Amino acid sequence: MRPVYSEIFIAAPPRRVFDLVLDVDRYPEWNRFTPWVSVATAEVEAGRELDLQCQMTPWLLLRNEREVVLELDREALAFCMGTSRTRGRPGIRSFRWQRCFAAPGGTWFLNTERFEGPLAPLVYLLYGAKLGRAFEGYCRALKREAERQSRD
Protein backbone atom coordinates (compact mmCIF):
# COMPACT_ATOMS: atom_id res chain seq x y z
CA MET A 1 0.00 0.00 0.00
CA ARG A 2 1.16 3.46 -0.73
CA PRO A 3 1.69 5.83 2.17
CA VAL A 4 -0.47 8.77 3.12
CA TYR A 5 1.59 11.69 1.89
CA SER A 6 1.80 15.47 2.16
CA GLU A 7 4.55 17.91 1.25
CA ILE A 8 5.05 21.66 1.25
CA PHE A 9 7.66 24.32 0.55
CA ILE A 10 8.47 26.46 3.61
CA ALA A 11 10.36 29.76 3.30
CA ALA A 12 12.46 29.08 6.40
CA PRO A 13 15.78 27.29 7.00
CA PRO A 14 15.55 23.47 7.28
CA ARG A 15 17.01 23.46 10.81
CA ARG A 16 14.33 25.90 12.02
CA VAL A 17 11.56 23.78 10.48
CA PHE A 18 12.97 20.56 11.97
CA ASP A 19 13.41 22.12 15.41
CA LEU A 20 9.77 23.21 15.27
CA VAL A 21 8.67 19.66 14.38
CA LEU A 22 10.51 18.36 17.46
CA ASP A 23 9.38 21.13 19.83
CA VAL A 24 6.38 19.24 21.20
CA ASP A 25 6.13 21.68 24.14
CA ARG A 26 4.87 24.33 21.70
CA TYR A 27 2.47 22.11 19.75
CA PRO A 28 -0.64 23.56 21.46
CA GLU A 29 0.32 27.01 20.09
CA TRP A 30 0.22 26.04 16.42
CA ASN A 31 -0.31 22.31 15.78
CA ARG A 32 -4.03 21.49 15.60
CA PHE A 33 -3.31 17.99 14.27
CA THR A 34 -1.39 16.97 17.42
CA PRO A 35 -2.62 19.34 20.14
CA TRP A 36 -1.24 17.28 23.03
CA VAL A 37 1.80 15.04 23.61
CA SER A 38 2.62 13.34 26.92
CA VAL A 39 6.36 14.05 26.86
CA ALA A 40 8.43 17.23 26.93
CA THR A 41 10.60 18.36 24.04
CA ALA A 42 13.75 17.41 25.96
CA GLU A 43 12.46 13.81 26.20
CA VAL A 44 12.01 13.25 22.45
CA GLU A 45 14.56 10.58 21.52
CA ALA A 46 14.69 7.27 19.68
CA GLY A 47 12.96 4.52 21.65
CA ARG A 48 10.81 6.92 23.68
CA GLU A 49 7.17 5.89 24.02
CA LEU A 50 4.55 8.61 24.31
CA ASP A 51 0.84 9.25 24.18
CA LEU A 52 -0.68 11.88 21.96
CA GLN A 53 -3.93 13.19 20.59
CA CYS A 54 -4.67 13.39 16.85
CA GLN A 55 -7.30 15.79 15.54
CA MET A 56 -8.28 13.80 12.44
CA THR A 57 -11.17 16.12 11.56
CA PRO A 58 -12.78 19.07 13.36
CA TRP A 59 -15.14 16.50 14.97
CA LEU A 60 -12.86 13.49 15.44
CA LEU A 61 -10.18 13.62 18.13
CA LEU A 62 -8.26 10.39 18.70
CA ARG A 63 -7.15 10.31 22.33
CA ASN A 64 -4.34 8.35 24.00
CA GLU A 65 -2.71 7.22 20.78
CA ARG A 66 0.36 5.28 21.96
CA GLU A 67 3.40 5.94 19.77
CA VAL A 68 7.13 5.35 19.87
CA VAL A 69 9.95 7.40 18.37
CA LEU A 70 11.45 4.90 15.95
CA GLU A 71 14.22 7.09 14.58
CA LEU A 72 15.54 10.59 15.18
CA ASP A 73 18.39 11.81 12.98
CA ARG A 74 19.15 15.41 13.87
CA GLU A 75 21.87 15.65 11.20
CA ALA A 76 19.72 14.33 8.35
CA LEU A 77 16.67 16.23 9.72
CA ALA A 78 14.55 13.07 9.76
CA PHE A 79 12.08 11.95 12.43
CA CYS A 80 10.00 8.75 12.47
CA MET A 81 7.26 7.79 14.91
CA GLY A 82 4.99 4.77 14.80
CA THR A 83 2.50 2.73 16.73
CA SER A 84 3.90 1.54 20.03
CA ARG A 85 5.65 -1.78 19.74
CA THR A 86 4.79 -2.60 23.37
CA ARG A 87 1.28 -1.17 23.80
CA GLY A 88 0.07 -0.53 20.26
CA ARG A 89 -2.91 -2.00 18.50
CA PRO A 90 -2.58 -5.63 17.42
CA GLY A 91 -2.60 -6.15 13.66
CA ILE A 92 -1.29 -2.72 12.67
CA ARG A 93 2.05 -0.95 12.58
CA SER A 94 2.60 2.58 11.39
CA PHE A 95 5.66 4.51 10.31
CA ARG A 96 5.26 8.30 10.12
CA TRP A 97 8.28 10.09 8.66
CA GLN A 98 8.82 13.83 8.79
CA ARG A 99 11.81 15.05 6.78
CA CYS A 100 13.28 18.43 5.93
CA PHE A 101 15.35 19.01 2.78
CA ALA A 102 17.23 22.16 1.85
CA ALA A 103 15.68 23.90 -1.15
CA PRO A 104 16.41 27.26 -2.80
CA GLY A 105 14.97 29.86 -0.45
CA GLY A 106 13.97 27.46 2.31
CA THR A 107 12.86 23.91 3.05
CA TRP A 108 11.01 21.16 1.25
CA PHE A 109 9.07 19.34 4.00
CA LEU A 110 7.79 15.79 3.50
CA ASN A 111 5.30 14.09 5.82
CA THR A 112 4.35 10.46 5.13
CA GLU A 113 2.74 7.62 7.02
CA ARG A 114 2.78 3.97 6.00
CA PHE A 115 0.75 1.20 7.61
CA GLU A 116 1.62 -2.50 7.74
CA GLY A 117 -0.12 -5.58 9.06
CA PRO A 118 -3.38 -7.42 8.47
CA LEU A 119 -5.47 -4.40 9.51
CA ALA A 120 -3.64 -1.95 7.22
CA PRO A 121 -6.25 -2.10 4.42
CA LEU A 122 -9.03 -1.36 6.92
CA VAL A 123 -7.09 1.55 8.46
CA TYR A 124 -6.53 3.02 4.98
CA LEU A 125 -10.21 2.61 4.18
CA LEU A 126 -11.42 4.22 7.42
CA TYR A 127 -8.73 6.87 7.94
CA GLY A 128 -6.65 7.30 4.76
CA ALA A 129 -8.53 10.27 3.28
CA LYS A 130 -9.06 11.91 6.68
CA LEU A 131 -5.40 11.48 7.54
CA GLY A 132 -4.37 12.93 4.16
CA ARG A 133 -6.46 16.06 4.78
CA ALA A 134 -5.15 16.31 8.36
CA PHE A 135 -1.56 16.05 7.08
CA GLU A 136 -2.22 18.85 4.58
CA GLY A 137 -3.52 21.04 7.41
CA TYR A 138 -0.50 20.13 9.54
CA CYS A 139 1.87 21.09 6.74
CA ARG A 140 0.13 24.44 6.23
CA ALA A 141 0.26 25.15 9.99
CA LEU A 142 3.95 24.19 10.14
CA LYS A 143 4.63 26.51 7.20
CA ARG A 144 2.79 29.42 8.84
CA GLU A 145 4.62 29.00 12.15
CA ALA A 146 8.10 28.47 10.67
CA GLU A 147 7.74 31.43 8.34
CA ARG A 148 6.39 33.59 11.19
CA GLN A 149 9.42 32.66 13.30
CA SER A 150 11.73 33.51 10.39
CA ARG A 151 10.21 36.98 10.12
CA ASP A 152 10.49 37.71 13.87
C-alpha positions in Angstrom: 0.0 0.0 0.0 1.2 3.5 -0.7 1.7 5.8 2.2 -0.5 8.8 3.1 1.6 11.7 1.9 1.8 15.5 2.2 4.5 17.9 1.2 5.1 21.7 1.3 7.7 24.3 0.6 8.5 26.5 3.6 10.4 29.8 3.3 12.5 29.1 6.4 15.8 27.3 7.0 15.6 23.5 7.3 17.0 23.5 10.8 14.3 25.9 12.0 11.6 23.8 10.5 13.0 20.6 12.0 13.4 22.1 15.4 9.8 23.2 15.3 8.7 19.7 14.4 10.5 18.4 17.5 9.4 21.1 19.8 6.4 19.2 21.2 6.1 21.7 24.1 4.9 24.3 21.7 2.5 22.1 19.7 -0.6 23.6 21.5 0.3 27.0 20.1 0.2 26.0 16.4 -0.3 22.3 15.8 -4.0 21.5 15.6 -3.3 18.0 14.3 -1.4 17.0 17.4 -2.6 19.3 20.1 -1.2 17.3 23.0 1.8 15.0 23.6 2.6 13.3 26.9 6.4 14.0 26.9 8.4 17.2 26.9 10.6 18.4 24.0 13.8 17.4 26.0 12.5 13.8 26.2 12.0 13.3 22.4 14.6 10.6 21.5 14.7 7.3 19.7 13.0 4.5 21.6 10.8 6.9 23.7 7.2 5.9 24.0 4.5 8.6 24.3 0.8 9.2 24.2 -0.7 11.9 22.0 -3.9 13.2 20.6 -4.7 13.4 16.9 -7.3 15.8 15.5 -8.3 13.8 12.4 -11.2 16.1 11.6 -12.8 19.1 13.4 -15.1 16.5 15.0 -12.9 13.5 15.4 -10.2 13.6 18.1 -8.3 10.4 18.7 -7.1 10.3 22.3 -4.3 8.3 24.0 -2.7 7.2 20.8 0.4 5.3 22.0 3.4 5.9 19.8 7.1 5.3 19.9 10.0 7.4 18.4 11.5 4.9 15.9 14.2 7.1 14.6 15.5 10.6 15.2 18.4 11.8 13.0 19.2 15.4 13.9 21.9 15.7 11.2 19.7 14.3 8.3 16.7 16.2 9.7 14.6 13.1 9.8 12.1 11.9 12.4 10.0 8.7 12.5 7.3 7.8 14.9 5.0 4.8 14.8 2.5 2.7 16.7 3.9 1.5 20.0 5.6 -1.8 19.7 4.8 -2.6 23.4 1.3 -1.2 23.8 0.1 -0.5 20.3 -2.9 -2.0 18.5 -2.6 -5.6 17.4 -2.6 -6.1 13.7 -1.3 -2.7 12.7 2.0 -1.0 12.6 2.6 2.6 11.4 5.7 4.5 10.3 5.3 8.3 10.1 8.3 10.1 8.7 8.8 13.8 8.8 11.8 15.0 6.8 13.3 18.4 5.9 15.3 19.0 2.8 17.2 22.2 1.9 15.7 23.9 -1.1 16.4 27.3 -2.8 15.0 29.9 -0.4 14.0 27.5 2.3 12.9 23.9 3.1 11.0 21.2 1.3 9.1 19.3 4.0 7.8 15.8 3.5 5.3 14.1 5.8 4.3 10.5 5.1 2.7 7.6 7.0 2.8 4.0 6.0 0.8 1.2 7.6 1.6 -2.5 7.7 -0.1 -5.6 9.1 -3.4 -7.4 8.5 -5.5 -4.4 9.5 -3.6 -1.9 7.2 -6.3 -2.1 4.4 -9.0 -1.4 6.9 -7.1 1.5 8.5 -6.5 3.0 5.0 -10.2 2.6 4.2 -11.4 4.2 7.4 -8.7 6.9 7.9 -6.7 7.3 4.8 -8.5 10.3 3.3 -9.1 11.9 6.7 -5.4 11.5 7.5 -4.4 12.9 4.2 -6.5 16.1 4.8 -5.2 16.3 8.4 -1.6 16.0 7.1 -2.2 18.8 4.6 -3.5 21.0 7.4 -0.5 20.1 9.5 1.9 21.1 6.7 0.1 24.4 6.2 0.3 25.2 10.0 4.0 24.2 10.1 4.6 26.5 7.2 2.8 29.4 8.8 4.6 29.0 12.1 8.1 28.5 10.7 7.7 31.4 8.3 6.4 33.6 11.2 9.4 32.7 13.3 11.7 33.5 10.4 10.2 37.0 10.1 10.5 37.7 13.9 
